[in-house]
Amino acid sequence: MMIPRTVAQELTPMLSWFPVVSVTGPRQSGKSTLIKNMLPDYEYVNLEDETTRISAIDDPVGFIRSHGAKLIIDEAQHAPGLFSQIQVAADERGGMGQYVLSGSQNFLMEKRIRPISGGARGHASTAAPLA
């Protein structure tokens, strides 16, 4: 049974307002479970997986092109090179709710990552881990 989370109420409208939505929070706070349960029709990739992470780092263009427009990228901070390609793909495809980026670090604040789609992204943050 999933525990209702406030962030779930924020995520749904953001998907209709922004092409890219990010969800951040501490490790083990339920981000992945929440997103996968809320968005069962989205493809899910986890960059904690070494093979997936290497693919994303080595060829960000090919990585994004090999996936559909409804994509969850978990632990996105592990491949910061993806962000510019996500911006390009989101702009080319158009439409809202294309990508959901999740991470345990607030990767949006890191200086090495440019704003996506001119700042056109929504952001939700999970609370502390559930006991």
C-alpha positions in Angstrom: 0.0 0.0 0.0 1.3 3.4 -1.0 1.2 6.2 1.6 -0.4 9.3 0.1 2.3 12.0 -0.5 1.8 15.7 -1.0 4.2 15.7 -3.9 1.8 13.5 -5.8 -0.7 16.4 -5.9 2.0 18.7 -7.2 3.3 16.3 -9.9 0.1 15.7 -11.8 -0.5 19.4 -12.8 3.1 20.0 -13.5 3.0 17.2 -16.1 0.4 19.2 -18.0 2.3 22.6 -17.6 5.9 21.6 -18.3 7.8 19.4 -20.9 10.3 18.4 -18.1 9.5 17.8 -14.5 12.0 17.0 -11.8 11.5 15.3 -8.5 14.3 15.6 -5.9 14.6 14.5 -2.3 16.9 12.5 0.0 17.7 8.9 -0.7 15.0 6.4 0.3 12.3 9.1 0.5 10.0 7.2 -2.0 10.7 9.2 -5.2 11.1 6.2 -7.5 8.2 4.3 -6.1 5.9 7.3 -6.3 6.8 8.2 -9.8 6.6 4.6 -11.2 3.2 4.1 -9.5 1.8 7.4 -10.7 3.1 7.1 -14.3 2.8 3.4 -15.3 2.7 4.4 -19.0 6.1 6.0 -18.9 9.3 4.1 -19.7 11.6 3.9 -16.7 15.4 4.0 -16.7 17.7 4.1 -13.6 21.1 5.6 -13.9 22.3 3.7 -10.8 22.5 0.7 -13.2 26.1 0.9 -14.5 25.4 -0.2 -18.0 22.5 2.3 -18.4 24.6 5.1 -16.8 27.6 4.4 -19.1 25.3 4.5 -22.2 23.8 7.8 -21.1 27.2 9.3 -20.4 29.0 8.0 -23.5 26.2 8.9 -26.0 23.6 11.2 -24.6 22.1 12.0 -28.0 21.7 8.3 -28.8 20.4 7.5 -25.4 17.6 10.1 -25.5 16.8 9.2 -29.1 16.5 5.5 -28.2 13.7 6.2 -25.8 10.2 7.5 -26.2 8.9 10.9 -25.2 7.4 9.6 -22.0 10.5 8.8 -20.0 11.4 8.7 -16.3 15.2 9.1 -15.7 15.9 8.1 -12.1 19.1 9.3 -10.5 19.6 11.7 -13.4 22.4 13.5 -11.6 24.7 10.7 -12.7 24.7 11.8 -16.3 24.6 15.6 -16.5 25.4 15.5 -20.2 21.9 14.3 -20.8 20.3 17.6 -19.8 21.2 19.5 -22.9 20.0 16.6 -25.1 16.7 16.5 -23.1 16.3 20.2 -23.8 16.8 19.6 -27.5 14.4 16.6 -27.7 11.7 18.3 -25.6 11.9 21.4 -27.8 11.8 19.3 -31.0 8.9 17.0 -29.9 6.8 19.7 -28.2 4.2 18.9 -25.7 4.1 18.7 -22.0 5.1 15.9 -19.5 7.7 14.4 -21.8 10.4 13.7 -19.2 10.5 13.2 -15.5 13.9 13.5 -13.9 14.4 12.1 -10.4 17.5 12.4 -8.2 18.6 12.2 -4.6 20.7 15.4 -5.1 19.3 18.7 -6.1 20.9 18.4 -9.5 19.0 21.5 -10.7 21.2 23.7 -8.5 24.4 22.3 -9.8 26.3 25.0 -11.9 27.3 22.5 -14.6 23.6 21.9 -15.6 22.0 24.6 -17.8 18.3 25.3 -17.4 16.1 23.0 -19.5 13.9 24.6 -22.1 14.7 28.1 -20.9 13.6 27.3 -17.4 10.4 25.6 -18.6 10.5 22.8 -16.1 8.5 22.0 -13.0 10.1 20.8 -9.8 8.7 18.9 -6.9 10.5 17.8 -3.8 9.8 14.8 -1.6 9.9 15.0 2.2 12.2 13.1 4.5 12.4 9.4 4.2 9.4 7.5 5.5 10.0 5.3 8.5 
